[in-house]
């Protein structure tokens, strides 16, 4: 009985300390704070719910994704496609699985309302899409990406849909207003 109380108290302390905040720009490594449902083949099932920007999701394969709150900016003259306004999202990928993960399998789409919006490539500002897409993320390794998407002039709800494999229905959806 005494050991079970100690174990419960230890779990409570770990849970409370994991809920801290971080300074802007200080992105701690993702943890297993959100998990998929326990279906017979969870890799084929979409996760329940939608997550707010700033949170993370752990896919059943062990890939953990975190999406930052968006940074709204005015694209440079050389940006493609041309847009008066864009939003950049910091994405952290942590491979907590046992196998290497090929970055080229990763897919991100953004929608405003029901309309899919285009990714902005603005090399002047450092938004180049997914560099080194043929790279493997080894077990225990982290990769940080920053992707930008064209936005309307109004502050609108945005949804970012992340897929670890473009050909599977497994997704993590992050949302917020931009």
MIVOBA-108610 format. One record per residue (C-alpha): residue in one letter; y, x, z. Coordinates in steps of 0.02 Angstrom, whole numbers, plus 50000, padded with zeros to 5 digits. Each point is the difference from the previous one (the first is absolute). Example, Ala and Ser with C-alpha at 12.3 -4.5 7.8 and 13.67 -1.06 7.14 Angstrom:
2
a497755061550390 s501725006949967 
REM end
This chain:
178
x500005000050000 x501215014050048 x499655009549837 x500344984649893 x501704997650088 x500445018249966 x499494998149817 x501054984149981 x501505008550084 x499825015149885 x499974988949845 x501554990750060 x500965016350025 x499515005949825 x500524983449923 x501695000250087 x500415018049953 x499534996849818 x501364986749986 x501475012150014 x501385001849873 x500535015049897 x501665006649943 x500554997049820 x499135012349886 x498695004050133 x498424992649927 x498515002050116 x498265000149926 x499234982949975 x498754993550125 x498714986249994 x501204986550059 x499504987249868 x498264997649932 x499144989549869 x498924985050036 x498165003150035 x499234992149845 x498375005949921 x500955011049875 x501775002050069 x500495011749856 x499964985049883 x500954988150115 x501894999850017 x500635003150177 x500654985250096 x501884997750013 x501515009249941 x500815014650090 x501845003650030 x500795015849930 x499815013850128 x498224995450045 x498325006549939 x498314994149941 x498285008250003 x498854996249853 x498134999350036 x499785016249901 x501055009150131 x501595001349897 x501474995950115 x501664995049920 x501714998550079 x501544993349909 x501735004050067 x501474988250003 x500875000849831 x501495011049961 x501174990949879 x500975010949878 x500954999849836 x498955008749866 x500795014349902 x500524998549818 x498395008749945 x498834988050093 x498724989649906 x500014985449990 x501874997250019 x500394990350157 x501554997150105 x498995000450161 x498315006850054 x498975001950157 x498965015350046 x498464998750111 x499215014450093 x498124998449994 x498855010450109 x498165001249952 x498805006950130 x498185002749953 x499024995650157 x498424998049896 x498575012049973 x500275002749812 x501495006949902 x501154986649930 x500675002049822 x501864996150000 x499944993749820 x499004984950063 x501494994250105 x500994985349930 x501664992850061 x500894984649931 x501594991750062 x500524981949983 x501634991150038 x499634981550019 x498594997449875 x500695012749875 x499235017449988 x501365013449994 x499945016849913 x499815016750084 x501565010849983 x499845018149948 x501595009150050 x499695018849995 x501815003350051 x499654991550167 x498215006550015 x499064984049957 x498665006249880 x498574987750029 x498375007250066 x500035018849972 x498345009349993 x499044983849969 x498445010149956 x500015007250177 x498664995850129 x500504995850178 x498675008250107 x499314992050158 x501275001950140 x501435003649878 x501654991049973 x501074997549845 x501774993150000 x500724991149848 x501664991749965 x500024986549867 x501534990349943 x500114982849919 x501394990749910 x500804986350107 x501184985749963 x501795000150063 x499544987550137 x499085003450162 x498284993149961 x498264999750079 x498935013849926 x498115002350004 x499155016749969 x498164998549955 x498955015750024 x498255002149931 x498915015150038 x499074996749837 x500914990549861 x498374991949943 x499574992050169 x500784985050087 x500235009550166 x501875000150036 x501275002850136 x501604990049980 x501625005450085 x501564989450002 x501824999350052 x501734996649932 x500935012449892 
REM end
